[in-house]
Amino acid sequence: MKNGHKPPVKAYNNLEFLNSADGRTIRILSEFYEPKARFRKNKIVDTVVFFGSARIISRRDALKLLNQAKKEKSSTSKKKFEHALKLLEMSQYYEDAVELSKKLTEWSMSLPVNEKRFIICSGGGPGIMEAANKGARLAKGHSIGLNISIPFEQFVNKYVDPELAFEFHYFFMRKFWFIYLAKVLVAFPGGFGTMDELMEVITLIQTKKVTKPLKVIIYGESYWREILNFDAMTEHGMISKNDMKILDFCSSVDEALEKITSHFRKHYLNNHNNGK
């Protein structure tokens, strides 16, 4: 208006407000409704979620690091060599995640349905997350990446479908979307983040906050048995033997593939149950 005030910023364009403590509820709702709208637009019905360490690398990259460590001559070269050896050992889990994701994607794409069923979903970052998305890409299928903004090591890997790449601010909203669409969760070896995600899923199933048939595959039994002593928890009475039925340990791609596809056939294909 001539000689008048400049029009004030509309509330939904007021970034100062939206990024303030008062705007937190709106930000949380945005991380619910925006992914929901995008999943609906892309006809995503359900997912297979891969959890695992961001620090596990491919065999090819691990061999490169090992060769570099062999050539180095310094006070830290021995530690670098030992670390590279461990990375090479753990790289088998990366390769297994790629193979399992690829086979699951090929299987799901062969189903006579119009919707996108049992789509691979990861945290969108490097390591096991990248391996999961890579396997789906190799099968020429779709995959989801639920990325989280943190100060280190997290970026969206190149194998995530651009239209299914998400960037979350809130961990709890990211976890919601991991679990809400999931029909199977596969936990590969990992650290604090993987254990946090795994334990929350187990607790939700144990307390019956999740009532749909949700299979939890613990991949790499030797690793997990060493890291977490479930038997000791049972012996001390902290969990029951029945609680252990929530977990299904696997140590090979073919074993995991058979258990997962059998779960889908039993609960989500024959009776057309979407489990929501």
Backbone torsions as a table, in degrees:
resi	resn	phi	psi	omega
1	MET	NA	135.8	-178.6
2	LYS	-63.5	132.1	-179.8
3	ASN	62.4	9.6	179.2
4	GLY	-104.0	-173.6	178.7
5	HIS	-76.1	153.5	172.4
6	LYS	-65.9	135.7	-178.7
7	PRO	-55.7	133.1	178.9
8	PRO	-67.6	157.3	178.5
9	VAL	-70.8	133.9	177.0
10	LYS	-67.7	150.2	-173.7
11	ALA	-55.0	-42.5	-176.0
12	TYR	-75.2	-7.7	174.4
13	ASN	-108.5	4.7	-177.5
14	ASN	-85.8	92.4	-175.6
15	LEU	-65.4	-31.9	178.4
16	GLU	-62.0	-42.5	177.7
17	PHE	-70.1	-46.6	-176.2
18	LEU	-61.9	-29.7	-179.8
19	ASN	-96.2	8.8	180.0
20	SER	-94.0	173.9	176.4
21	ALA	-60.9	-35.6	-179.9
22	ASP	-67.1	-23.8	-179.1
23	GLY	-92.8	5.5	-174.9
24	ARG	-59.5	-42.3	-178.9
25	THR	-60.1	-39.8	179.1
26	ILE	-66.2	-40.3	178.8
27	ARG	-63.6	-41.7	178.9
28	ILE	-63.5	-45.6	178.8
29	LEU	-62.1	-35.4	178.3
30	SER	-62.1	-36.7	-179.6
31	GLU	-79.0	-4.6	170.2
32	PHE	-96.5	-51.8	-171.9
33	TYR	-77.0	-36.4	-178.9
34	GLU	-66.0	-48.7	174.8
35	PRO	-60.8	-40.1	179.3
36	LYS	-57.8	-44.7	-179.7
37	ALA	-65.1	-40.0	-178.9
38	ARG	-70.7	-38.5	176.7
39	PHE	-63.6	-41.5	179.3
40	ARG	-64.8	-43.5	179.8
41	LYS	-60.3	-37.4	-177.9
42	ASN	-92.4	7.5	176.0
43	LYS	58.4	39.4	176.7
44	ILE	-84.1	118.3	-178.5
45	VAL	-94.0	-48.3	-177.5
46	ASP	-156.0	171.7	-170.7
47	THR	-138.6	162.7	166.0
48	VAL	-114.9	115.8	-174.7
49	VAL	-96.1	130.8	175.0
50	PHE	-105.8	121.8	170.7
51	PHE	-104.6	154.3	175.2
52	GLY	162.4	170.8	-173.5
53	SER	-66.2	141.2	172.3
54	ALA	-76.5	-10.7	-173.3
55	ARG	-97.0	-6.0	176.5
56	ILE	-81.7	128.1	-176.2
57	ILE	-114.2	170.9	-179.0
58	SER	-69.6	160.5	178.4
59	ARG	-60.9	-39.7	-180.0
60	ARG	-60.5	-47.3	-179.6
61	ASP	-68.0	-35.6	179.4
62	ALA	-65.8	-39.5	178.2
63	LEU	-65.5	-36.8	176.6
64	LYS	-61.5	-46.4	179.5
65	LEU	-64.1	-37.5	179.4
66	LEU	-66.1	-42.6	178.6
67	ASN	-64.8	-38.5	177.0
68	GLN	-64.6	-41.7	-179.4
69	ALA	-65.0	-34.4	178.7
70	LYS	-65.1	-33.6	-176.6
71	LYS	-81.3	-21.6	-176.5
72	GLU	-73.9	144.0	175.2
73	LYS	-132.0	94.0	-179.6
74	SER	-152.7	176.6	-179.1
75	SER	-67.0	-20.9	-178.2
76	THR	-104.3	2.0	-173.9
77	SER	-62.7	-35.6	179.6
78	LYS	-64.4	-43.7	179.2
79	LYS	-65.0	-39.7	178.8
80	LYS	-64.5	-39.8	179.2
81	PHE	-64.5	-44.7	179.5
82	GLU	-64.4	-39.2	177.9
83	HIS	-65.5	-41.6	179.3
84	ALA	-64.5	-37.4	176.6
85	LEU	-62.3	-42.0	179.1
86	LYS	-66.2	-40.2	177.2
87	LEU	-62.1	-38.6	178.3
88	LEU	-65.0	-41.8	177.7
89	GLU	-61.4	-45.7	-177.8
90	MET	-74.2	-18.2	-177.9
91	SER	-62.2	-20.0	177.9
92	GLN	-60.0	-31.5	179.0
93	TYR	-69.6	-34.3	175.3
94	TYR	-61.5	-49.7	-177.8
95	GLU	-63.5	-38.7	178.0
96	ASP	-65.5	-38.7	179.1
97	ALA	-64.6	-40.9	176.7
98	VAL	-60.4	-48.7	-176.6
99	GLU	-64.8	-44.7	-179.8
100	LEU	-63.9	-43.9	178.7
101	SER	-61.6	-44.0	179.8
102	LYS	-61.1	-47.0	-178.1
103	LYS	-67.4	-38.6	177.6
104	LEU	-65.4	-39.5	179.6
105	THR	-66.7	-43.9	177.2
106	GLU	-60.5	-40.6	179.2
107	TRP	-65.1	-46.8	-177.5
108	SER	-66.7	-34.2	179.3
109	MET	-70.2	-18.5	179.8
110	SER	-85.0	-7.6	-178.0
111	LEU	-71.6	141.2	-179.1
112	PRO	-81.9	63.2	-179.7
113	VAL	-132.2	156.8	179.9
114	ASN	-86.9	-30.6	-178.8
115	GLU	-78.3	168.1	175.1
116	LYS	-89.9	106.9	-175.5
117	ARG	-103.3	142.9	172.1
118	PHE	53.6	49.3	-178.2
119	ILE	-76.6	139.0	178.9
120	ILE	-66.6	132.4	179.7
121	CYS	-132.7	133.2	177.4
122	SER	-133.8	-179.2	175.5
123	GLY	-76.0	-0.8	172.5
124	GLY	81.6	-7.2	-175.8
125	GLY	-93.9	-155.1	-179.6
126	PRO	-83.4	-172.8	175.1
127	GLY	69.7	-136.1	-179.7
128	ILE	-60.5	-33.4	178.1
129	MET	-61.0	-47.7	177.6
130	GLU	-60.4	-43.3	-179.1
131	ALA	-58.9	-41.3	179.5
132	ALA	-62.5	-47.5	179.5
133	ASN	-67.3	-35.0	179.1
134	LYS	-63.4	-43.4	179.5
135	GLY	-59.6	-42.2	178.2
136	ALA	-64.4	-40.1	178.6
137	ARG	-64.2	-41.9	179.3
138	LEU	-62.1	-29.8	177.9
139	ALA	-85.6	2.1	-178.4
140	LYS	62.6	36.0	177.8
141	GLY	-112.9	-177.5	-179.9
142	HIS	-94.7	156.3	172.7
143	SER	-153.7	156.3	-174.5
144	ILE	-110.3	145.5	173.8
145	GLY	-129.1	114.6	179.0
146	LEU	-99.9	84.2	-175.2
147	ASN	-78.6	158.6	178.3
148	ILE	-129.8	138.6	178.4
149	SER	-80.3	109.5	175.3
150	ILE	-135.4	162.0	-173.2
151	PRO	-69.8	-11.8	-175.1
152	PHE	-145.5	154.8	168.0
153	GLU	55.3	4.2	-176.0
154	GLN	-115.1	116.4	174.2
155	PHE	-144.2	156.6	-179.5
156	VAL	-74.5	123.1	-179.4
157	ASN	-73.6	161.1	-171.2
158	LYS	-74.2	-7.0	-176.4
159	TYR	-94.0	-8.7	178.4
160	VAL	-73.1	138.1	173.4
161	ASP	-60.7	128.1	-178.8
162	PRO	-54.2	-38.5	-178.4
163	GLU	-76.7	-8.1	179.3
164	LEU	-120.8	24.7	175.8
165	ALA	-99.9	126.0	-176.7
166	PHE	-122.8	148.7	177.8
167	GLU	-123.9	109.3	-177.7
168	PHE	-99.4	147.3	172.0
169	HIS	-95.9	-37.9	-174.5
170	TYR	-99.7	124.2	178.3
171	PHE	-58.9	-40.6	-174.5
172	PHE	-68.6	-29.6	176.3
173	MET	-74.6	-36.3	174.9
174	ARG	-61.8	-44.3	179.2
175	LYS	-63.8	-37.2	177.9
176	PHE	-56.8	-46.9	-176.8
177	TRP	-73.3	-27.2	171.4
178	PHE	-58.4	-47.7	-169.9
179	ILE	-86.5	-35.1	-172.1
180	TYR	-59.7	-42.8	-177.6
181	LEU	-93.9	-10.9	-172.1
182	ALA	-72.1	139.2	169.5
183	LYS	-112.1	-20.1	174.9
184	VAL	-144.2	140.9	171.9
185	LEU	-122.1	130.7	179.5
186	VAL	-114.1	115.4	-178.9
187	ALA	-100.7	107.4	173.5
188	PHE	-85.9	166.3	178.9
189	PRO	-52.0	139.0	-179.4
190	GLY	-163.7	-175.6	-177.6
191	GLY	-108.5	-138.5	-175.7
192	PHE	-58.1	-46.0	-176.9
193	GLY	-62.7	-44.8	179.0
194	THR	-64.0	-42.9	179.4
195	MET	-65.5	-36.6	177.4
196	ASP	-60.8	-48.7	-179.4
197	GLU	-65.1	-43.9	-178.8
198	LEU	-63.8	-47.3	-177.7
199	MET	-65.0	-35.2	178.4
200	GLU	-65.8	-42.3	178.5
201	VAL	-62.1	-46.8	179.4
202	ILE	-58.3	-43.9	-178.9
203	THR	-64.3	-40.9	179.5
204	LEU	-64.2	-37.3	177.4
205	ILE	-71.7	-44.7	-178.8
206	GLN	-59.4	-40.9	-177.7
207	THR	-88.7	3.5	178.0
208	LYS	62.0	27.5	169.3
209	LYS	-75.2	-25.9	169.4
210	VAL	-108.0	118.4	-176.4
211	THR	-110.0	-13.4	177.7
212	LYS	-70.3	156.8	175.7
213	PRO	-66.6	102.7	-177.2
214	LEU	-119.7	112.2	-177.5
215	LYS	-88.1	134.6	178.2
216	VAL	-114.3	109.8	178.3
217	ILE	-94.9	123.7	175.2
218	ILE	-99.8	103.8	-173.0
219	TYR	-93.7	126.7	-178.3
220	GLY	95.4	66.3	-172.3
221	GLU	-58.7	-40.0	-177.4
222	SER	-61.9	-39.4	177.9
223	TYR	-65.2	-52.1	-173.3
224	TRP	-68.1	-35.5	177.8
225	ARG	-65.4	-31.5	178.3
226	GLU	-75.7	-39.9	-175.6
227	ILE	-77.5	-43.2	-176.9
228	LEU	-123.2	120.0	-178.4
229	ASN	-92.9	83.1	-179.5
230	PHE	-65.4	-34.2	-180.0
231	ASP	-62.7	-39.1	178.4
232	ALA	-65.1	-38.7	177.1
233	MET	-60.0	-40.7	179.4
234	THR	-67.1	-44.8	-179.1
235	GLU	-61.9	-35.5	180.0
236	HIS	-84.0	-0.5	177.4
237	GLY	78.2	15.3	-179.2
238	MET	-81.8	-26.3	171.1
239	ILE	-135.5	162.7	179.9
240	SER	-99.8	164.5	175.7
241	LYS	-62.5	-31.1	178.2
242	ASN	-66.6	-34.5	177.3
243	ASP	-60.9	-33.9	-178.4
244	MET	-66.4	-17.2	177.9
245	LYS	-68.9	-15.6	177.0
246	ILE	-64.9	-32.2	-173.6
247	LEU	-97.0	139.4	177.8
248	ASP	-127.0	105.9	-176.3
249	PHE	-80.2	137.4	177.0
250	CYS	-138.1	149.6	179.4
251	SER	-131.8	9.0	176.5
252	SER	-145.1	155.2	-179.3
253	VAL	-62.8	-45.8	-177.3
254	ASP	-63.6	-38.4	178.2
255	GLU	-64.4	-45.5	179.5
256	ALA	-64.7	-42.8	-179.8
257	LEU	-59.9	-44.5	-179.6
258	GLU	-64.0	-44.0	-179.1
259	LYS	-66.5	-39.3	-178.6
260	ILE	-69.5	-49.6	-178.3
261	THR	-66.4	-33.9	175.9
262	SER	-64.5	-39.4	177.1
263	HIS	-61.6	-43.7	179.2
264	PHE	-63.7	-45.2	-178.9
265	ARG	-62.8	-40.0	-177.4
266	LYS	-70.4	-42.3	-169.7
267	HIS	-107.9	-23.9	-168.9
268	TYR	-128.2	-1.2	-179.6
269	LEU	-117.4	-49.9	-177.1
270	ASN	-64.3	-37.0	-177.0
271	ASN	-106.1	8.7	177.9
272	HIS	55.4	33.7	-179.9
273	ASN	-88.8	120.1	177.5
274	ASN	-85.3	-9.3	172.2
275	GLY	69.3	22.0	-178.5
276	LYS	-99.8	NA	NA
